[in-house]
Amino acid sequence: MLRYMFYNHRLLLTLIFAVVLSACANRAPGGYKLVKLNSENHNSRVKIIVLHYTVSNTARSLNILTTGEVSSHYLVTNDPSPKVYRLVDENRRAWHAGVGSWYKYYDINSVSVGIEIVNKGPTNGDWEPYGDEQINAVAKLVKDIARRHNIDPKNIVGHSDIAPQRKQDPGPAFPWQQLAKQGIGRWYNEDAVRQAELRFLESDNLPDAEWIQSQLRRLGYATPSSGVLDKETVNVLRAFQMHYRPELHDGTPDARTMAILEVLP
């Protein structure tokens, strides 16, 4: 009789424990009851991919990005076999862009994924080249992010594109055209640019500052509407050249730059 009562007691305790666990499973950490359903009405917060260079080596970059006041979602090293570190979940807001804008977006951190690339940038009047294996790793990463978040090619940009008054990374050594050939980012039709450049050269009359500013704004750049080629406009034009015309990136409006501005979709 005692054995039977003991068995029933254990069974009762087991059932009570199971009920308690079941109840807890439906409660969030805050203690409220949580019912999970899946709505079809949502999309990704990620609209832009921003590429940076670190100006530091891997160890220092990791330290800054994980313990300092800035962060990025990913870091791509410059090792012979590059590593890709994920530092911040893509669903979270990393602190990589700072003040800047791109088309209608003004809080870039809230709508972007940031990728830091280990590279020294400008050193002794020159720019450190990016390694082939490193760029291959960057290309695979960007392709994957762009596919998962359905990112428009025009929204794959450099830090200098979104903040041309204060930033110059990833710099003119970054191979934007090479990536564009792999379907990454926006580029232009070379034949169309050649024809437009020839037309500008033959006319010996380049577009005025107002036209340059309007074209830069059309292409996403935050640009003054002053109607003059002021310092701020030159900075934006320089950022544009670093991306699309890196062989000359001093902000001078020459025929080829004007042609690219006109043709770029």
Beta strands, then each sheet from edge to edge (+ up, - down):
strand 1: 48-53
strand 2: 74-76
strand 3: 84-86
strand 4: 112-117
strand 5: 122-123
strand 6: 126-127
strand 7: 156-158
sheet 1: 3+ 2- 4- 1- 7-
sheet 2: 5+ 6-
end
